[in-house]
Amino acid sequence: QVRLVESGGGVVQPGGSLKLSCAASGFHFSRFTMRWYRQAPGKERALVADMLLPGGRRNYAESVKGRFTISRDNAKSELYLEMDNLRPEDTAVYYCYANYGSLVYWGQGTQVTVSS
């Protein structure tokens, strides 16, 4: 059974940090391109960051460049998103995404709220 389970969300003050994790199971994690998306209230789901295969090149949305870092541990089948200098506009549900060819998997999401 394929599973993507996000964790690490929560409430943080502006300027704070959080680290999201995505635990994957049921598929060959190391073969998949992995991404983080987010969906803010009233907005469409948007790409935040991804790691392409092969080589692991990382790409970021302009709004998070220099503040967020995507990484993965293939041995643990885990994806991470380190978020620093968080802003209120980063408030959203964050989703883990996996893709290999026509295979696409989504996690259930984890809420991140940035508020004073």
mmCIF file of the C-alpha atoms, coordinates in Angstrom:
data_MODEL
# 
_entry.id   MODEL 
# 
loop_
_atom_site.group_PDB 
_atom_site.id 
_atom_site.type_symbol 
_atom_site.label_atom_id 
_atom_site.label_alt_id 
_atom_site.label_comp_id 
_atom_site.label_asym_id 
_atom_site.label_entity_id 
_atom_site.label_seq_id 
_atom_site.pdbx_PDB_ins_code 
_atom_site.Cartn_x 
_atom_site.Cartn_y 
_atom_site.Cartn_z 
_atom_site.occupancy 
_atom_site.B_iso_or_equiv 
_atom_site.pdbx_formal_charge 
_atom_site.auth_seq_id 
_atom_site.auth_comp_id 
_atom_site.auth_asym_id 
_atom_site.auth_atom_id 
_atom_site.pdbx_PDB_model_num 
ATOM 1   C CA . GLN A 1 1   ? 0.000  0.000  0.000   1.00 0.00 ? 1   GLN A CA 1 
ATOM 2   C CA . VAL A 1 2   ? 1.384  3.375  -1.049  1.00 0.00 ? 2   VAL A CA 1 
ATOM 3   C CA . ARG A 1 3   ? 1.561  5.962  1.714   1.00 0.00 ? 3   ARG A CA 1 
ATOM 4   C CA . LEU A 1 4   ? 2.922  9.474  2.019   1.00 0.00 ? 4   LEU A CA 1 
ATOM 5   C CA . VAL A 1 5   ? 2.592  10.817 5.537   1.00 0.00 ? 5   VAL A CA 1 
ATOM 6   C CA . GLU A 1 6   ? 3.526  14.407 6.297   1.00 0.00 ? 6   GLU A CA 1 
ATOM 7   C CA . SER A 1 7   ? 4.408  15.665 9.753   1.00 0.00 ? 7   SER A CA 1 
ATOM 8   C CA . GLY A 1 8   ? 6.030  18.647 11.422  1.00 0.00 ? 8   GLY A CA 1 
ATOM 9   C CA . GLY A 1 9   ? 3.418  21.294 10.790  1.00 0.00 ? 9   GLY A CA 1 
ATOM 10  C CA . GLY A 1 10  ? 2.189  23.634 13.472  1.00 0.00 ? 10  GLY A CA 1 
ATOM 11  C CA . VAL A 1 11  ? 1.827  27.223 14.575  1.00 0.00 ? 11  VAL A CA 1 
ATOM 12  C CA . VAL A 1 12  ? 4.887  29.458 14.508  1.00 0.00 ? 12  VAL A CA 1 
ATOM 13  C CA . GLN A 1 13  ? 5.531  33.181 14.852  1.00 0.00 ? 13  GLN A CA 1 
ATOM 14  C CA . PRO A 1 14  ? 6.785  35.238 11.914  1.00 0.00 ? 14  PRO A CA 1 
ATOM 15  C CA . GLY A 1 15  ? 10.516 34.780 11.518  1.00 0.00 ? 15  GLY A CA 1 
ATOM 16  C CA . GLY A 1 16  ? 10.379 31.317 13.025  1.00 0.00 ? 16  GLY A CA 1 
ATOM 17  C CA . SER A 1 17  ? 11.310 27.948 11.578  1.00 0.00 ? 17  SER A CA 1 
ATOM 18  C CA . LEU A 1 18  ? 9.722  24.575 10.991  1.00 0.00 ? 18  LEU A CA 1 
ATOM 19  C CA . LYS A 1 19  ? 10.912 21.348 9.431   1.00 0.00 ? 19  LYS A CA 1 
ATOM 20  C CA . LEU A 1 20  ? 8.381  19.213 7.582   1.00 0.00 ? 20  LEU A CA 1 
ATOM 21  C CA . SER A 1 21  ? 8.892  15.521 6.975   1.00 0.00 ? 21  SER A CA 1 
ATOM 22  C CA . CYS A 1 22  ? 7.226  13.137 4.560   1.00 0.00 ? 22  CYS A CA 1 
ATOM 23  C CA . ALA A 1 23  ? 7.533  9.421  5.259   1.00 0.00 ? 23  ALA A CA 1 
ATOM 24  C CA . ALA A 1 24  ? 7.033  7.298  2.146   1.00 0.00 ? 24  ALA A CA 1 
ATOM 25  C CA . SER A 1 25  ? 6.221  3.615  1.886   1.00 0.00 ? 25  SER A CA 1 
ATOM 26  C CA . GLY A 1 26  ? 4.892  1.127  -0.624  1.00 0.00 ? 26  GLY A CA 1 
ATOM 27  C CA . PHE A 1 27  ? 6.955  2.252  -3.624  1.00 0.00 ? 27  PHE A CA 1 
ATOM 28  C CA . HIS A 1 28  ? 10.577 2.653  -4.767  1.00 0.00 ? 28  HIS A CA 1 
ATOM 29  C CA . PHE A 1 29  ? 11.171 6.049  -3.201  1.00 0.00 ? 29  PHE A CA 1 
ATOM 30  C CA . SER A 1 30  ? 14.632 6.603  -4.707  1.00 0.00 ? 30  SER A CA 1 
ATOM 31  C CA . ARG A 1 31  ? 13.252 6.429  -8.251  1.00 0.00 ? 31  ARG A CA 1 
ATOM 32  C CA . PHE A 1 32  ? 10.633 9.100  -7.728  1.00 0.00 ? 32  PHE A CA 1 
ATOM 33  C CA . THR A 1 33  ? 10.801 12.842 -8.229  1.00 0.00 ? 33  THR A CA 1 
ATOM 34  C CA . MET A 1 34  ? 9.608  14.357 -4.975  1.00 0.00 ? 34  MET A CA 1 
ATOM 35  C CA . ARG A 1 35  ? 7.917  17.707 -4.474  1.00 0.00 ? 35  ARG A CA 1 
ATOM 36  C CA . TRP A 1 36  ? 6.327  19.879 -1.836  1.00 0.00 ? 36  TRP A CA 1 
ATOM 37  C CA . TYR A 1 37  ? 3.152  21.765 -2.677  1.00 0.00 ? 37  TYR A CA 1 
ATOM 38  C CA . ARG A 1 38  ? 1.052  24.063 -0.557  1.00 0.00 ? 38  ARG A CA 1 
ATOM 39  C CA . GLN A 1 39  ? -2.497 25.332 -0.630  1.00 0.00 ? 39  GLN A CA 1 
ATOM 40  C CA . ALA A 1 40  ? -3.500 28.484 1.171   1.00 0.00 ? 40  ALA A CA 1 
ATOM 41  C CA . PRO A 1 41  ? -7.132 29.229 2.032   1.00 0.00 ? 41  PRO A CA 1 
ATOM 42  C CA . GLY A 1 42  ? -9.026 30.326 -1.062  1.00 0.00 ? 42  GLY A CA 1 
ATOM 43  C CA . LYS A 1 43  ? -6.075 29.655 -3.365  1.00 0.00 ? 43  LYS A CA 1 
ATOM 44  C CA . GLU A 1 44  ? -5.025 26.896 -5.733  1.00 0.00 ? 44  GLU A CA 1 
ATOM 45  C CA . ARG A 1 45  ? -2.426 24.340 -4.792  1.00 0.00 ? 45  ARG A CA 1 
ATOM 46  C CA . ALA A 1 46  ? 1.019  25.597 -5.791  1.00 0.00 ? 46  ALA A CA 1 
ATOM 47  C CA . LEU A 1 47  ? 4.467  24.065 -6.157  1.00 0.00 ? 47  LEU A CA 1 
ATOM 48  C CA . VAL A 1 48  ? 6.878  25.057 -3.397  1.00 0.00 ? 48  VAL A CA 1 
ATOM 49  C CA . ALA A 1 49  ? 9.985  22.985 -4.118  1.00 0.00 ? 49  ALA A CA 1 
ATOM 50  C CA . ASP A 1 50  ? 11.119 19.873 -5.915  1.00 0.00 ? 50  ASP A CA 1 
ATOM 51  C CA . MET A 1 51  ? 14.093 17.603 -6.396  1.00 0.00 ? 51  MET A CA 1 
ATOM 52  C CA . LEU A 1 52  ? 14.484 16.243 -9.909  1.00 0.00 ? 52  LEU A CA 1 
ATOM 53  C CA . LEU A 1 53  ? 16.023 12.927 -10.906 1.00 0.00 ? 53  LEU A CA 1 
ATOM 54  C CA . PRO A 1 54  ? 18.714 12.119 -11.773 1.00 0.00 ? 54  PRO A CA 1 
ATOM 55  C CA . GLY A 1 55  ? 21.141 14.346 -9.946  1.00 0.00 ? 55  GLY A CA 1 
ATOM 56  C CA . GLY A 1 56  ? 18.800 15.776 -7.363  1.00 0.00 ? 56  GLY A CA 1 
ATOM 57  C CA . ARG A 1 57  ? 18.665 19.310 -8.767  1.00 0.00 ? 57  ARG A CA 1 
ATOM 58  C CA . ARG A 1 58  ? 16.477 21.469 -6.564  1.00 0.00 ? 58  ARG A CA 1 
ATOM 59  C CA . ASN A 1 59  ? 13.993 24.087 -7.691  1.00 0.00 ? 59  ASN A CA 1 
ATOM 60  C CA . TYR A 1 60  ? 12.075 26.567 -5.571  1.00 0.00 ? 60  TYR A CA 1 
ATOM 61  C CA . ALA A 1 61  ? 9.165  28.911 -5.991  1.00 0.00 ? 61  ALA A CA 1 
ATOM 62  C CA . GLU A 1 62  ? 10.384 32.505 -6.091  1.00 0.00 ? 62  GLU A CA 1 
ATOM 63  C CA . SER A 1 63  ? 8.505  33.323 -2.903  1.00 0.00 ? 63  SER A CA 1 
ATOM 64  C CA . VAL A 1 64  ? 10.486 30.791 -0.838  1.00 0.00 ? 64  VAL A CA 1 
ATOM 65  C CA . LYS A 1 65  ? 13.955 30.989 -2.402  1.00 0.00 ? 65  LYS A CA 1 
ATOM 66  C CA . GLY A 1 66  ? 16.641 31.521 0.208   1.00 0.00 ? 66  GLY A CA 1 
ATOM 67  C CA . ARG A 1 67  ? 14.273 30.580 3.047   1.00 0.00 ? 67  ARG A CA 1 
ATOM 68  C CA . PHE A 1 68  ? 13.208 26.977 2.323   1.00 0.00 ? 68  PHE A CA 1 
ATOM 69  C CA . THR A 1 69  ? 15.395 23.932 1.679   1.00 0.00 ? 69  THR A CA 1 
ATOM 70  C CA . ILE A 1 70  ? 14.177 20.637 0.239   1.00 0.00 ? 70  ILE A CA 1 
ATOM 71  C CA . SER A 1 71  ? 16.108 17.457 0.934   1.00 0.00 ? 71  SER A CA 1 
ATOM 72  C CA . ARG A 1 72  ? 15.597 13.711 0.923   1.00 0.00 ? 72  ARG A CA 1 
ATOM 73  C CA . ASP A 1 73  ? 17.008 10.607 2.569   1.00 0.00 ? 73  ASP A CA 1 
ATOM 74  C CA . ASN A 1 74  ? 16.590 7.686  0.191   1.00 0.00 ? 74  ASN A CA 1 
ATOM 75  C CA . ALA A 1 75  ? 17.775 5.199  2.812   1.00 0.00 ? 75  ALA A CA 1 
ATOM 76  C CA . LYS A 1 76  ? 14.900 6.244  5.073   1.00 0.00 ? 76  LYS A CA 1 
ATOM 77  C CA . SER A 1 77  ? 12.418 6.945  2.246   1.00 0.00 ? 77  SER A CA 1 
ATOM 78  C CA . GLU A 1 78  ? 11.833 10.410 3.643   1.00 0.00 ? 78  GLU A CA 1 
ATOM 79  C CA . LEU A 1 79  ? 11.467 13.869 2.159   1.00 0.00 ? 79  LEU A CA 1 
ATOM 80  C CA . TYR A 1 80  ? 12.041 17.061 4.123   1.00 0.00 ? 80  TYR A CA 1 
ATOM 81  C CA . LEU A 1 81  ? 11.322 20.750 3.869   1.00 0.00 ? 81  LEU A CA 1 
ATOM 82  C CA . GLU A 1 82  ? 13.225 23.081 6.151   1.00 0.00 ? 82  GLU A CA 1 
ATOM 83  C CA . MET A 1 83  ? 11.475 26.416 6.394   1.00 0.00 ? 83  MET A CA 1 
ATOM 84  C CA . ASP A 1 84  ? 13.215 29.440 7.871   1.00 0.00 ? 84  ASP A CA 1 
ATOM 85  C CA . ASN A 1 85  ? 12.200 33.064 8.297   1.00 0.00 ? 85  ASN A CA 1 
ATOM 86  C CA . LEU A 1 86  ? 8.571  32.109 7.954   1.00 0.00 ? 86  LEU A CA 1 
ATOM 87  C CA . ARG A 1 87  ? 6.054  34.755 6.949   1.00 0.00 ? 87  ARG A CA 1 
ATOM 88  C CA . PRO A 1 88  ? 2.274  34.955 7.459   1.00 0.00 ? 88  PRO A CA 1 
ATOM 89  C CA . GLU A 1 89  ? 1.841  34.371 3.712   1.00 0.00 ? 89  GLU A CA 1 
ATOM 90  C CA . ASP A 1 90  ? 3.470  30.942 4.134   1.00 0.00 ? 90  ASP A CA 1 
ATOM 91  C CA . THR A 1 91  ? 0.352  29.814 6.016   1.00 0.00 ? 91  THR A CA 1 
ATOM 92  C CA . ALA A 1 92  ? -1.067 26.846 4.116   1.00 0.00 ? 92  ALA A CA 1 
ATOM 93  C CA . VAL A 1 93  ? -1.555 23.121 4.071   1.00 0.00 ? 93  VAL A CA 1 
ATOM 94  C CA . TYR A 1 94  ? 1.678  21.556 2.817   1.00 0.00 ? 94  TYR A CA 1 
ATOM 95  C CA . TYR A 1 95  ? 1.526  18.396 0.711   1.00 0.00 ? 95  TYR A CA 1 
ATOM 96  C CA . CYS A 1 96  ? 4.117  15.818 -0.208  1.00 0.00 ? 96  CYS A CA 1 
ATOM 97  C CA . TYR A 1 97  ? 4.024  14.610 -3.836  1.00 0.00 ? 97  TYR A CA 1 
ATOM 98  C CA . ALA A 1 98  ? 5.762  11.731 -5.594  1.00 0.00 ? 98  ALA A CA 1 
ATOM 99  C CA . ASN A 1 99  ? 6.001  11.131 -9.339  1.00 0.00 ? 99  ASN A CA 1 
ATOM 100 C CA . TYR A 1 100 ? 7.536  8.467  -11.585 1.00 0.00 ? 100 TYR A CA 1 
ATOM 101 C CA . GLY A 1 101 ? 6.275  8.299  -15.135 1.00 0.00 ? 101 GLY A CA 1 
ATOM 102 C CA . SER A 1 102 ? 2.506  8.065  -14.963 1.00 0.00 ? 102 SER A CA 1 
ATOM 103 C CA . LEU A 1 103 ? 2.526  7.277  -11.238 1.00 0.00 ? 103 LEU A CA 1 
ATOM 104 C CA . VAL A 1 104 ? 1.528  10.160 -8.983  1.00 0.00 ? 104 VAL A CA 1 
ATOM 105 C CA . TYR A 1 105 ? 1.022  9.979  -5.217  1.00 0.00 ? 105 TYR A CA 1 
ATOM 106 C CA . TRP A 1 106 ? -0.092 12.634 -2.732  1.00 0.00 ? 106 TRP A CA 1 
ATOM 107 C CA . GLY A 1 107 ? 0.067  12.861 1.009   1.00 0.00 ? 107 GLY A CA 1 
ATOM 108 C CA . GLN A 1 108 ? -2.810 14.057 3.166   1.00 0.00 ? 108 GLN A CA 1 
ATOM 109 C CA . GLY A 1 109 ? -1.137 17.345 4.056   1.00 0.00 ? 109 GLY A CA 1 
ATOM 110 C CA . THR A 1 110 ? 0.069  19.094 7.184   1.00 0.00 ? 110 THR A CA 1 
ATOM 111 C CA . GLN A 1 111 ? -1.066 22.532 8.332   1.00 0.00 ? 111 GLN A CA 1 
ATOM 112 C CA . VAL A 1 112 ? 1.465  25.329 8.774   1.00 0.00 ? 112 VAL A CA 1 
ATOM 113 C CA . THR A 1 113 ? 0.222  28.527 10.383  1.00 0.00 ? 113 THR A CA 1 
ATOM 114 C CA . VAL A 1 114 ? 2.450  31.583 10.717  1.00 0.00 ? 114 VAL A CA 1 
ATOM 115 C CA . SER A 1 115 ? 0.922  34.076 13.085  1.00 0.00 ? 115 SER A CA 1 
ATOM 116 C CA . SER A 1 116 ? 1.868  36.369 15.918  1.00 0.00 ? 116 SER A CA 1 
# 
